[in-house]
Amino acid sequence: MESWRIETRCLQEGYKPGNGEPRVLPIFQSTTYKYDSTEHVAKLFDLEVPGHMYTRISNPTVECVENKIASLEGGVGALCTSSGQSASMIAVMNICGCGDHVVSSGTIYGGTYNLFSVTLKKMGVEVSFVDPDASEDEIQKAFRPGTKAVFAETIANPKISVLDIEKFARISKKNNVPLIVDNTFATPILCRPIEFGADIVVHSTTKYMDGHATSVGGAIVDAGSFDWKNGKYPDMTQPDPSYHGVAYTEAFAEKAYITKARVQYMRDIGNCMSPMNAFLTNIGLETLHIRMERHCENAVKVARYLKGSDKVLSVSYPALAEDKYYDMAGKYLPKGCSGVISFRIKGGREEAVRFMDRLKLAAIVVHVADARTAVLHPASSTHRQLSDSQLMDAGIEPDLIRFSVGLENADDIIEDISQALG
Ligand SMILES: *Cc1c(COP(=O)(O)O)cnc(C)c1O
């Protein structure tokens, strides 16, 4: 990988055409690859030589996007997945099995909360949720002998709180387990969790990375720094019977985790990113740095307007000096806090719904982090499955509105909010 600055890497990393080759990343819309000998195929299947076997496991178009995302996050490798949900699922299940345990921040995306609290539980993996703002001693109480990972979000969706990544990294290190950080909202442009001690980074590329709401996708990035040989991860160090006895740490050194995720989990479960979606995600990544700058700039203006309105009860946006997470944002998000704001308007749930229905430019969509301004009421959509007490644990009041500031002129967005507030 190159030592270029991150803006240059958004455009130039991943695909590097040779003389006379297409300038733009080609879409290798092929499930399969051709070989000269059966011996070569056998070596591929024994993981003795690198190369593509089958698009479920790897594909040249997808691989370029994986290399670009790994470079942006500062990892040794990445694996693209069919969605952000798949990325979180594989990131955890790659190192957890029945009987294992995970400590997770309770302030996370509703889909991840459901995955952790219901689906993983059925698979025998138990997740304990902690308050990310609690003291280290308090969080330590959630650990058990079978704890295998810690999970949290850089900027929590939709509470818009900022994670103290170094605190979580310290706790994880003390317990000899990796820290997995969902960096979807911040993107590597605003924060690179690996620089603060995260071991694995996951993304819903569906959001800012794509940026135009065309492709559902996800990614897992491996920092390559975690010591899998500490005795807690036999699946990483002992021979894998499904690969003629390959031991991942021995065969792939610092890439053990991400290789296992691909050749074992992706091979068996099959939630891969399609070449077409990788192509579209790559186009999004090329402008990520510029878009993030404008999302942040517009969001500050909108957040200030909301803060000044007597119709608004409270605003969560960490770039505002009055925000609870202002200092944390100064440390982890010095370039800005993304385009997502959450706020509550006076009058409760009914008034929140009325406000949303009156908006003309901002569209009601089950999506965030997109070029077009969007608005969502988490309690009646993404977090609908949560009980009132689970909602409060996740930091979501029933009247909370999640507002995703787009790339339109900020004055037009503000005028729309103003007329809808009435
Ligand atoms: C949307 C989202 C996810 C899930 O991603 P999908 O691509 O929708 O599966 C995970 N984490 C966060 C923070 C998200 O915003």
The ligand as an SDF file (V2000), in Angstrom:
LIG
                    3D

 15 15  0  0  0  0  0  0  0  0999 V2000
  -27.0230    0.6720    8.7700 C   0  0  0  0  0  0  0  0  0  0  0  0
  -26.0700    0.2950    9.8060 C   0  0  0  0  0  0  0  0  0  0  0  0
  -25.6910   -1.0460    9.9980 C   0  0  0  0  0  0  0  0  0  0  0  0
  -26.2710   -2.1770    9.1830 C   0  0  0  0  0  0  0  0  0  0  0  0
  -25.8580   -2.0650    7.8670 O   0  0  0  0  0  0  0  0  0  0  0  0
  -26.7180   -2.6350    6.6060 P   0  0  0  0  0  0  0  0  0  0  0  0
  -25.7890   -2.3320    5.4750 O   0  0  0  0  0  0  0  0  0  0  0  0
  -27.9910   -1.8730    6.5660 O   0  0  0  0  0  0  0  0  0  0  0  0
  -26.8970   -4.0790    6.8410 O   0  0  0  0  0  0  0  0  0  0  0  0
  -24.7550   -1.3180   10.9640 C   0  0  0  0  0  0  0  0  0  0  0  0
  -24.2340   -0.3490   11.7330 N   0  0  0  0  0  0  0  0  0  0  0  0
  -24.5920    0.9440   11.5990 C   0  0  0  0  0  0  0  0  0  0  0  0
  -23.9820    1.9720   12.4820 C   0  0  0  0  0  0  0  0  0  0  0  0
  -25.5170    1.3180   10.6410 C   0  0  0  0  0  0  0  0  0  0  0  0
  -25.8790    2.6110   10.5140 O   0  0  0  0  0  0  0  0  0  0  0  0
  1  2  1  0
  2  3  1  0
  2 14  2  0
  3  4  1  0
  3 10  2  0
  4  5  1  0
  5  6  1  0
  6  7  2  0
  6  8  1  0
  6  9  1  0
 10 11  1  0
 11 12  2  0
 12 13  1  0
 12 14  1  0
 14 15  1  0
M  END
$$$$
